[in-house]
Amino acid sequence: MTHWGIKLFHVIGFCTYAYCIYYSEVHLDIPQRTPSHKKFGRYKYLTHWNLTLQGFMFTLSCFLDFAPIRNKQRLKQFYDHLFVALSLPACLFVTALFWSLYFYDRELIFPRSLAIYYPWWLNQLSHTTISLFALLEAKLVYHATPARRDGFRTIFMLVCTYVGWIVYLGMVHDMWVYPVLEFMSPALLPIFIGCCSFAIFGVYIIGEKINHRFWPTAPVARQDACSPDSEHQD
Protein backbone atom coordinates (compact mmCIF):
# COMPACT_ATOMS: atom_id res chain seq x y z
CA MET A 1 0.00 0.00 0.00
CA THR A 2 1.21 3.54 -0.75
CA HIS A 3 2.19 6.01 1.95
CA TRP A 4 -1.00 7.99 1.39
CA GLY A 5 -3.07 4.82 1.55
CA ILE A 6 -1.61 4.07 4.98
CA LYS A 7 -2.25 7.64 6.09
CA LEU A 8 -5.86 7.32 4.95
CA PHE A 9 -6.16 4.09 6.96
CA HIS A 10 -4.90 5.91 10.05
CA VAL A 11 -7.40 8.74 9.54
CA ILE A 12 -10.24 6.22 9.16
CA GLY A 13 -9.10 4.44 12.33
CA PHE A 14 -8.90 7.71 14.23
CA CYS A 15 -12.38 8.83 13.12
CA THR A 16 -13.88 5.41 13.81
CA TYR A 17 -12.63 5.05 17.35
CA ALA A 18 -12.97 8.71 18.25
CA TYR A 19 -16.66 8.37 17.37
CA CYS A 20 -16.96 5.08 19.29
CA ILE A 21 -15.53 6.72 22.41
CA TYR A 22 -17.76 9.77 21.96
CA TYR A 23 -20.89 7.67 21.44
CA SER A 24 -20.07 5.41 24.37
CA GLU A 25 -19.49 8.37 26.69
CA VAL A 26 -22.33 10.63 25.56
CA HIS A 27 -25.14 8.55 24.06
CA LEU A 28 -24.84 5.09 25.58
CA ASP A 29 -27.37 4.76 28.40
CA ILE A 30 -27.52 1.21 29.72
CA PRO A 31 -29.65 0.32 32.76
CA GLN A 32 -27.35 -0.94 35.50
CA ARG A 33 -27.90 -4.14 37.45
CA THR A 34 -27.64 -2.32 40.78
CA PRO A 35 -27.36 1.36 41.82
CA SER A 36 -23.69 0.83 42.67
CA HIS A 37 -22.97 -0.12 39.03
CA LYS A 38 -23.63 3.48 38.01
CA LYS A 39 -20.33 4.54 39.56
CA PHE A 40 -17.25 5.20 37.45
CA GLY A 41 -19.12 5.15 34.13
CA ARG A 42 -17.75 3.19 31.19
CA TYR A 43 -14.25 3.04 32.64
CA LYS A 44 -15.16 -0.03 34.65
CA TYR A 45 -14.93 -2.12 31.50
CA LEU A 46 -11.86 -3.49 29.75
CA THR A 47 -13.62 -2.92 26.43
CA HIS A 48 -13.73 0.83 27.07
CA TRP A 49 -10.13 0.87 28.27
CA ASN A 50 -9.19 -0.76 24.98
CA LEU A 51 -11.33 1.64 22.94
CA THR A 52 -9.55 4.53 24.61
CA LEU A 53 -6.16 2.92 23.97
CA GLN A 54 -6.95 2.44 20.27
CA GLY A 55 -8.21 6.00 19.99
CA PHE A 56 -4.91 7.17 21.47
CA MET A 57 -2.89 4.92 19.14
CA PHE A 58 -4.61 6.20 16.00
CA THR A 59 -4.22 9.77 17.24
CA LEU A 60 -0.52 9.10 17.66
CA SER A 61 -0.24 7.48 14.23
CA CYS A 62 -1.95 10.48 12.58
CA PHE A 63 0.41 12.78 14.45
CA LEU A 64 3.38 10.81 13.13
CA ASP A 65 1.92 10.93 9.62
CA PHE A 66 1.05 14.61 9.43
CA ALA A 67 2.70 16.68 12.17
CA PRO A 68 5.49 18.91 10.80
CA ILE A 69 8.15 17.65 13.19
CA ARG A 70 11.58 17.05 11.74
CA ASN A 71 12.81 14.26 14.04
CA LYS A 72 10.10 11.80 15.05
CA GLN A 73 12.39 8.90 15.91
CA ARG A 74 11.78 8.86 19.67
CA LEU A 75 8.04 9.22 19.24
CA LYS A 76 8.07 6.39 16.67
CA GLN A 77 9.99 4.19 19.12
CA PHE A 78 7.41 4.90 21.82
CA TYR A 79 4.59 4.21 19.36
CA ASP A 80 6.15 0.91 18.26
CA HIS A 81 6.63 -0.26 21.84
CA LEU A 82 3.08 0.68 22.80
CA PHE A 83 1.63 -1.05 19.74
CA VAL A 84 3.47 -4.35 20.14
CA ALA A 85 3.36 -4.48 23.95
CA LEU A 86 -0.18 -3.20 24.59
CA SER A 87 -2.34 -2.31 21.60
CA LEU A 88 -2.14 -5.50 19.54
CA PRO A 89 -2.35 -8.00 22.46
CA ALA A 90 -5.14 -6.02 24.15
CA CYS A 91 -7.26 -6.09 20.99
CA LEU A 92 -6.70 -9.81 20.42
CA PHE A 93 -7.41 -10.60 24.08
CA VAL A 94 -10.63 -8.57 24.21
CA THR A 95 -11.91 -10.21 21.02
CA ALA A 96 -10.99 -13.74 22.12
CA LEU A 97 -12.35 -13.46 25.66
CA PHE A 98 -15.57 -11.66 24.73
CA TRP A 99 -16.59 -14.02 21.96
CA SER A 100 -15.52 -17.14 23.87
CA LEU A 101 -17.80 -16.21 26.77
CA TYR A 102 -20.50 -14.97 24.40
CA PHE A 103 -20.77 -18.26 22.52
CA TYR A 104 -20.50 -20.30 25.72
CA ASP A 105 -23.24 -18.32 27.49
CA ARG A 106 -23.85 -14.73 26.43
CA GLU A 107 -25.52 -13.95 29.77
CA LEU A 108 -22.06 -14.15 31.35
CA ILE A 109 -20.73 -11.20 29.36
CA PHE A 110 -23.41 -9.51 27.22
CA PRO A 111 -26.94 -10.34 28.46
CA ARG A 112 -29.77 -10.27 25.94
CA SER A 113 -31.44 -7.55 27.98
CA LEU A 114 -28.61 -5.16 27.00
CA ALA A 115 -28.93 -5.67 23.25
CA ILE A 116 -31.63 -3.01 22.84
CA TYR A 117 -29.41 -0.41 24.53
CA TYR A 118 -26.04 -1.33 23.03
CA PRO A 119 -26.00 -0.85 19.22
CA TRP A 120 -24.87 -3.83 17.18
CA TRP A 121 -22.35 -1.71 15.27
CA LEU A 122 -20.70 -0.53 18.49
CA ASN A 123 -20.52 -4.11 19.72
CA GLN A 124 -18.78 -5.19 16.51
CA LEU A 125 -16.40 -2.22 16.43
CA SER A 126 -15.55 -2.75 20.11
CA HIS A 127 -15.11 -6.52 20.11
CA THR A 128 -14.43 -7.69 16.54
CA THR A 129 -13.33 -5.00 14.11
CA ILE A 130 -10.94 -3.60 16.68
CA SER A 131 -8.70 -6.65 16.20
CA LEU A 132 -8.94 -6.36 12.41
CA PHE A 133 -7.75 -2.74 12.64
CA ALA A 134 -4.84 -3.82 14.85
CA LEU A 135 -3.87 -6.65 12.50
CA LEU A 136 -4.04 -4.33 9.49
CA GLU A 137 -1.81 -1.87 11.32
CA ALA A 138 0.67 -4.67 12.03
CA LYS A 139 0.59 -5.69 8.35
CA LEU A 140 0.84 -2.24 6.79
CA VAL A 141 3.36 -0.54 9.08
CA TYR A 142 6.64 -1.85 10.43
CA HIS A 143 6.83 -1.77 14.24
CA ALA A 144 10.13 -2.53 15.93
CA THR A 145 9.49 -5.33 18.43
CA PRO A 146 10.75 -4.59 21.95
CA ALA A 147 12.71 -7.16 23.93
CA ARG A 148 10.21 -9.65 25.34
CA ARG A 149 11.21 -8.76 28.89
CA ASP A 150 10.36 -5.11 28.24
CA GLY A 151 7.10 -6.01 26.51
CA PHE A 152 6.09 -8.32 29.37
CA ARG A 153 6.89 -5.58 31.86
CA THR A 154 4.61 -3.14 30.04
CA ILE A 155 1.67 -5.50 29.72
CA PHE A 156 2.20 -6.69 33.32
CA MET A 157 1.58 -3.13 34.48
CA LEU A 158 -1.68 -3.03 32.51
CA VAL A 159 -2.80 -6.39 33.92
CA CYS A 160 -2.00 -5.38 37.51
CA THR A 161 -3.77 -2.06 37.10
CA TYR A 162 -6.97 -3.49 35.64
CA VAL A 163 -7.13 -6.53 37.94
CA GLY A 164 -6.52 -4.28 40.93
CA TRP A 165 -9.28 -1.99 39.66
CA ILE A 166 -11.95 -4.66 39.24
CA VAL A 167 -11.05 -6.35 42.54
CA TYR A 168 -11.26 -2.98 44.28
CA LEU A 169 -14.68 -2.33 42.75
CA GLY A 170 -15.88 -5.79 43.75
CA MET A 171 -14.50 -5.87 47.28
CA VAL A 172 -15.00 -2.25 48.30
CA HIS A 173 -18.06 -1.20 46.29
CA ASP A 174 -19.69 -4.65 45.96
CA MET A 175 -19.74 -4.10 42.21
CA TRP A 176 -18.43 -6.96 40.08
CA VAL A 177 -18.11 -5.44 36.65
CA TYR A 178 -19.13 -8.47 34.58
CA PRO A 179 -21.93 -10.97 35.29
CA VAL A 180 -19.47 -13.87 34.96
CA LEU A 181 -17.62 -12.59 38.05
CA GLU A 182 -20.82 -12.44 40.08
CA PHE A 183 -21.68 -16.06 39.31
CA MET A 184 -18.35 -17.42 40.57
CA SER A 185 -17.66 -18.76 44.03
CA PRO A 186 -14.97 -17.10 46.19
CA ALA A 187 -12.68 -20.06 45.43
CA LEU A 188 -13.20 -19.97 41.65
CA LEU A 189 -12.99 -16.19 41.21
CA PRO A 190 -9.22 -15.79 41.82
CA ILE A 191 -8.54 -18.84 39.61
CA PHE A 192 -10.51 -17.31 36.73
CA ILE A 193 -8.88 -13.89 37.12
CA GLY A 194 -5.44 -15.52 37.40
CA CYS A 195 -5.98 -17.63 34.27
CA CYS A 196 -7.12 -14.58 32.28
CA SER A 197 -4.12 -12.61 33.54
CA PHE A 198 -1.68 -15.32 32.46
CA ALA A 199 -3.50 -15.82 29.16
CA ILE A 200 -2.78 -12.28 28.04
CA PHE A 201 0.95 -13.03 28.14
CA GLY A 202 0.29 -15.89 25.73
CA VAL A 203 -1.67 -13.48 23.54
CA TYR A 204 1.31 -11.11 23.70
CA ILE A 205 3.57 -13.84 22.31
CA ILE A 206 1.04 -14.56 19.54
CA GLY A 207 0.98 -10.86 18.63
CA GLU A 208 4.77 -10.77 18.66
CA LYS A 209 4.93 -13.74 16.28
CA ILE A 210 2.32 -12.14 14.00
CA ASN A 211 4.43 -8.99 13.87
CA HIS A 212 7.54 -11.04 13.02
CA ARG A 213 5.62 -12.97 10.37
CA PHE A 214 4.51 -9.76 8.67
CA TRP A 215 7.95 -8.16 8.99
CA PRO A 216 10.70 -10.82 9.28
CA THR A 217 13.29 -8.09 8.72
CA ALA A 218 13.20 -4.33 9.14
CA PRO A 219 12.46 -2.53 5.86
CA VAL A 220 15.29 -0.68 4.18
CA ALA A 221 14.80 3.05 4.61
CA ARG A 222 14.61 4.90 1.31
CA GLN A 223 14.17 8.31 2.92
CA ASP A 224 15.53 9.98 6.01
CA ALA A 225 15.81 7.32 8.73
CA CYS A 226 13.85 9.46 11.17
CA SER A 227 10.85 9.73 8.89
CA PRO A 228 7.98 7.36 9.71
CA ASP A 229 7.19 7.21 6.00
CA SER A 230 10.47 5.38 5.44
CA GLU A 231 9.12 2.48 7.51
CA HIS A 232 5.83 2.08 5.63
CA GLN A 233 5.28 -0.76 3.26
CA ASP A 234 4.57 0.10 -0.38
C-alpha positions as MATLAB code, in Angstrom:
seq = 'MTHWGIKLFHVIGFCTYAYCIYYSEVHLDIPQRTPSHKKFGRYKYLTHWNLTLQGFMFTLSCFLDFAPIRNKQRLKQFYDHLFVALSLPACLFVTALFWSLYFYDRELIFPRSLAIYYPWWLNQLSHTTISLFALLEAKLVYHATPARRDGFRTIFMLVCTYVGWIVYLGMVHDMWVYPVLEFMSPALLPIFIGCCSFAIFGVYIIGEKINHRFWPTAPVARQDACSPDSEHQD';
ca = [
       0.000    0.000    0.000;
       1.214    3.535   -0.754;
       2.194    6.006    1.948;
      -0.998    7.986    1.389;
      -3.071    4.817    1.553;
      -1.608    4.070    4.985;
      -2.254    7.636    6.095;
      -5.865    7.319    4.951;
      -6.157    4.088    6.963;
      -4.900    5.915   10.053;
      -7.397    8.741    9.538;
     -10.236    6.223    9.157;
      -9.102    4.439   12.325;
      -8.901    7.710   14.233;
     -12.377    8.832   13.118;
     -13.885    5.405   13.810;
     -12.633    5.052   17.355;
     -12.973    8.712   18.248;
     -16.659    8.373   17.375;
     -16.955    5.078   19.290;
     -15.529    6.715   22.410;
     -17.762    9.773   21.964;
     -20.892    7.666   21.439;
     -20.065    5.415   24.370;
     -19.486    8.368   26.690;
     -22.332   10.631   25.562;
     -25.138    8.552   24.063;
     -24.842    5.086   25.579;
     -27.367    4.762   28.396;
     -27.517    1.213   29.716;
     -29.652    0.322   32.756;
     -27.352   -0.945   35.498;
     -27.896   -4.144   37.449;
     -27.640   -2.319   40.780;
     -27.356    1.362   41.817;
     -23.687    0.826   42.666;
     -22.973   -0.120   39.034;
     -23.630    3.484   38.008;
     -20.333    4.541   39.564;
     -17.249    5.198   37.450;
     -19.118    5.154   34.130;
     -17.755    3.191   31.189;
     -14.249    3.037   32.644;
     -15.165   -0.031   34.653;
     -14.932   -2.115   31.501;
     -11.861   -3.490   29.751;
     -13.615   -2.920   26.426;
     -13.726    0.827   27.065;
     -10.132    0.874   28.272;
      -9.193   -0.764   24.977;
     -11.334    1.638   22.936;
      -9.550    4.530   24.613;
      -6.163    2.925   23.967;
      -6.953    2.436   20.270;
      -8.206    5.999   19.993;
      -4.906    7.169   21.468;
      -2.895    4.920   19.144;
      -4.615    6.199   16.002;
      -4.221    9.773   17.245;
      -0.519    9.103   17.657;
      -0.245    7.475   14.226;
      -1.948   10.476   12.576;
       0.412   12.778   14.450;
       3.381   10.814   13.135;
       1.922   10.931    9.618;
       1.048   14.613    9.426;
       2.702   16.683   12.168;
       5.490   18.913   10.796;
       8.150   17.651   13.194;
      11.584   17.046   11.743;
      12.808   14.263   14.041;
      10.103   11.796   15.052;
      12.386    8.898   15.906;
      11.782    8.864   19.675;
       8.036    9.223   19.236;
       8.067    6.392   16.672;
       9.989    4.193   19.117;
       7.407    4.904   21.820;
       4.591    4.210   19.357;
       6.147    0.911   18.258;
       6.630   -0.255   21.840;
       3.076    0.676   22.801;
       1.626   -1.049   19.742;
       3.473   -4.350   20.143;
       3.364   -4.481   23.950;
      -0.180   -3.197   24.586;
      -2.337   -2.305   21.602;
      -2.139   -5.505   19.543;
      -2.352   -7.998   22.457;
      -5.139   -6.016   24.154;
      -7.260   -6.094   20.989;
      -6.697   -9.811   20.421;
      -7.409  -10.601   24.079;
     -10.635   -8.570   24.213;
     -11.907  -10.210   21.022;
     -10.990  -13.742   22.116;
     -12.354  -13.458   25.661;
     -15.571  -11.657   24.726;
     -16.592  -14.024   21.956;
     -15.516  -17.142   23.867;
     -17.796  -16.213   26.770;
     -20.499  -14.968   24.401;
     -20.766  -18.264   22.518;
     -20.504  -20.296   25.725;
     -23.242  -18.315   27.487;
     -23.852  -14.733   26.432;
     -25.524  -13.948   29.773;
     -22.065  -14.149   31.351;
     -20.726  -11.200   29.363;
     -23.410   -9.514   27.221;
     -26.936  -10.342   28.457;
     -29.766  -10.275   25.945;
     -31.437   -7.551   27.980;
     -28.612   -5.159   26.996;
     -28.933   -5.667   23.252;
     -31.628   -3.007   22.842;
     -29.405   -0.407   24.533;
     -26.038   -1.331   23.033;
     -26.002   -0.847   19.224;
     -24.870   -3.835   17.181;
     -22.352   -1.715   15.270;
     -20.703   -0.525   18.492;
     -20.519   -4.109   19.716;
     -18.780   -5.188   16.509;
     -16.402   -2.225   16.430;
     -15.546   -2.747   20.110;
     -15.109   -6.520   20.115;
     -14.425   -7.688   16.544;
     -13.331   -5.002   14.105;
     -10.938   -3.598   16.679;
      -8.696   -6.651   16.200;
      -8.937   -6.356   12.414;
      -7.748   -2.741   12.636;
      -4.838   -3.821   14.849;
      -3.866   -6.655   12.495;
      -4.042   -4.329    9.488;
      -1.811   -1.868   11.316;
       0.668   -4.673   12.026;
       0.594   -5.694    8.354;
       0.845   -2.244    6.793;
       3.356   -0.541    9.076;
       6.643   -1.852   10.430;
       6.832   -1.769   14.235;
      10.130   -2.525   15.927;
       9.492   -5.333   18.428;
      10.753   -4.592   21.954;
      12.713   -7.158   23.935;
      10.212   -9.647   25.338;
      11.212   -8.756   28.890;
      10.359   -5.108   28.238;
       7.100   -6.014   26.510;
       6.088   -8.319   29.368;
       6.889   -5.582   31.860;
       4.609   -3.143   30.042;
       1.666   -5.501   29.721;
       2.198   -6.691   33.317;
       1.584   -3.125   34.478;
      -1.682   -3.026   32.515;
      -2.802   -6.394   33.923;
      -1.996   -5.384   37.513;
      -3.770   -2.055   37.096;
      -6.970   -3.490   35.644;
      -7.125   -6.531   37.936;
      -6.524   -4.285   40.930;
      -9.280   -1.989   39.659;
     -11.955   -4.661   39.239;
     -11.048   -6.354   42.539;
     -11.257   -2.978   44.283;
     -14.684   -2.333   42.745;
     -15.881   -5.785   43.750;
     -14.498   -5.874   47.279;
     -15.001   -2.247   48.296;
     -18.065   -1.198   46.292;
     -19.689   -4.648   45.965;
     -19.740   -4.104   42.207;
     -18.430   -6.958   40.083;
     -18.109   -5.440   36.651;
     -19.134   -8.473   34.576;
     -21.931  -10.969   35.294;
     -19.469  -13.868   34.958;
     -17.624  -12.587   38.045;
     -20.824  -12.445   40.080;
     -21.675  -16.062   39.308;
     -18.346  -17.418   40.570;
     -17.656  -18.764   44.030;
     -14.970  -17.103   46.195;
     -12.681  -20.059   45.425;
     -13.204  -19.972   41.654;
     -12.987  -16.192   41.206;
      -9.216  -15.793   41.816;
      -8.538  -18.837   39.612;
     -10.509  -17.308   36.733;
      -8.878  -13.894   37.116;
      -5.445  -15.518   37.395;
      -5.980  -17.631   34.269;
      -7.118  -14.582   32.278;
      -4.123  -12.614   33.542;
      -1.681  -15.317   32.462;
      -3.500  -15.818   29.159;
      -2.781  -12.277   28.035;
       0.951  -13.031   28.144;
       0.287  -15.887   25.732;
      -1.666  -13.483   23.544;
       1.307  -11.105   23.702;
       3.567  -13.841   22.306;
       1.035  -14.557   19.543;
       0.979  -10.855   18.629;
       4.773  -10.772   18.665;
       4.929  -13.739   16.282;
       2.320  -12.141   14.000;
       4.431   -8.994   13.867;
       7.536  -11.037   13.023;
       5.619  -12.967   10.368;
       4.507   -9.762    8.668;
       7.954   -8.161    8.995;
      10.705  -10.824    9.275;
      13.294   -8.086    8.717;
      13.200   -4.334    9.138;
      12.459   -2.532    5.859;
      15.291   -0.682    4.178;
      14.797    3.053    4.608;
      14.613    4.898    1.314;
      14.173    8.307    2.920;
      15.526    9.982    6.009;
      15.805    7.321    8.727;
      13.848    9.457   11.170;
      10.849    9.729    8.890;
       7.984    7.357    9.709;
       7.195    7.209    5.997;
      10.469    5.378    5.438;
       9.120    2.480    7.511;
       5.831    2.079    5.625;
       5.276   -0.763    3.255;
       4.570    0.097   -0.377;
];
